[in-house]
Amino acid sequence: MYDAIVLAGGAARRLDGADKPGLDVRGVPLLDRVLAAVADADRVVVVGPRRDTRTPVEWCREEPPGSGPVAAIAAALPRVAQPVVVLLAADLPWIGPAVPVLRSALDDPDVDAAVLTDADGRRNFLAAAWRTAELHIALDRIGDPAGAAVRGLYEGTRTAEIGDPAGWGQDCDTWDDVETARSRAGGSTA
């Protein structure tokens, strides 16, 4: 049993302000691909502007809008009821197989969060699973969430790094990333 928080806001500056969660990869918007990855969650809270989705979700916004991912997490977390929460960005088209792996890392009682890590050792802070109580503690440590860096949530947290050789955490931050995702999906250019 788990809940999920999906961050679907942001200015998408490297995408010229495009609606990143709405970008199409082989006929499916990025946000819907991420929502499919957490379809078995008890509750899915999406933080960002409302848009049509293929599955029902609960919407909320960070205050003030545009104040960053930590503020978005802080806005959504009070809506989480399960002891585990999966935390995802809306621009991860291949994240599906990672969700059960991230969640299973929390079977270890000495792990409070699990995060995908690429081949260079970089953590994808928005491809993670957390013990909900520990995420509350991490937010409390940060204090004011507006403008805070997501990596700060992980400081002092017992975190398992989950290798990502299959590219589950590949995000779509630039137009090149979007084109790579479309090619990987079979050539969609929409």
N, C-alpha and C positions, 0 to 999 in steps of 0.2 A: 504494500500500500504506500502510495506516494502522491504528492501533488507536484505541479510544475509551474515555474515562472518563466515566461518567455518575454524577452526585452525586444520591443518592436518600435522603438522611437529613434531618436538620433537625427542628426542633420544630413548624414550621408554626403559630407563635403567632397570626398574623393569620387563620388558618383554624381557630382554636379547637382546635388540636392534631390536626386531621384527618390521615389518612394521605394527604398530598398526592399522592405518586406513584401512589396507587391510585384517585384521583378519576377518575370516568368523564366522558369527553367524546365524545358520540355513540357509545356502546358500546365505547369503547376507553380503558383507563386511561392517564393521562398518561405514565407510565413506558413503556408499550408503544408509544406514539406516538413517543417519543424513540428508543427502541430500533430502531424501523422506519427512522428517519432514518439510522442508522449500521449498517444490516443488511449492508452490504458491507465493514465493517471486518474485519480479520483476527482481532482479539480485542476483546471488549467487557467492560470491568471496571465493575461497578456497586458503588458504595460506599453502604452503608446496610443496614437490616434486610432479611433474605431475604424474598422474596415470590414468588408464582407470576408468571411472565412467559411471553409467547407464544413467545419465542425463548430459546435457551440463552445464558447469560452466566456470567461469573466473578464471584463475590461476595467482598467484603472489607469490613472496618470500620475506621474511624479509631480511634486510641487516644489518649485514652479516647473512647468513643462520645459524640457531642455536642460534640466539641471544635472543630467548625467546618469550613468548606469547604477551607481550606488543609491542614488535617490529613487530610481525606479524600483530597485530591489526593496528598499525601505517602504515604498508605497504598496507593494504587492504582498510582502511577508505577513502582515496581519490577516490576510485572507487565506493563508495556508493553515490547514488543520492536521495534516499527516506528519508523522515523525521524520520523514525524509522528503526533501524537496529537490527536484532536478531544476537546475538553473541554466537556461540556454539563451543565446542570441538568436534572433529571427533570421539570420543570414547563413545558416549552416545546413545546406541542402543534403548532406550525407550523414547527418548525426544519428539517424535511427539505430544502427547497430551498436553505437556507443552507449546508449541510455541504459540497457541492462548491465553492461560491464561497469559503468560508473556506479550504478546502484549497488551491485554486488560487492564492490570494494568496501562499502559501509558495513558489510557483515563482520569485518574485523573491528572488534570493540576499541581498538587503539586508533581508529581512523575517524575523523570528524567531517572530512570533505575529500572528494575525489575529483581530480581535474585531468583533462586530456593534455598530453604533452607531446609536442612534435619531435621529429628526429634531431633537431638542434637543441632540445631541452627547454624550449619555450612553452610555458603554460598557456593554455587557452582558458582564461579565467571565466569565460561565459559558455563553457561546455563542461559542466560540473554537476555533481550531486553532493548534497549537504545533509547532515543531521540538522533538522529545523532549529532545535534549541541552540546549536552551535552557531548557526547563521545569525540568530538574534544576538548572541553574545558578541560576535564579530561586528555587527552593526553598532552595538552599544560602544564598543572600543573606538570606533571611528568618530562617533559623536555626530556632528553635522554632516549628513550624507551629500549635500549639494556640492557638486564638483569634485568629490573625493574619488581617488583612483581605486578601481576594483581590486587591484593586487593587494591593497591594504586590508581587505577582508581576510586574506589568507595569512597575514602576519600573526604568528602565535597560534595558528590553527594546525592541528595534526592532519596533514594533507597527504593523500596517496596520489602519486603521479602515475597516470595510466598512459602507456605508450600508444601512439596513434599511427602505426605504419600504413594503415589503409586510407588515411586522409579523411577520417570521419569528421574532424574538426575544421576542415577547409572552409573558410568563410568567404564572403563575397563583398570585400571592402572597396574594390576598384573595378573598373570596367574590364580589365584583364582577368580579374578573378571571376567575374560573371561569365565572360566568354569561355574560360577554362571549365567552369561548372556546366555550361551548356554543351560544350564539346564532350565532357565526361558523360553527360546524360544522353548523348546520342545525336548531337548536332543541332538542337533547337536554336534558332536565331531570334526567336520572338522576345 
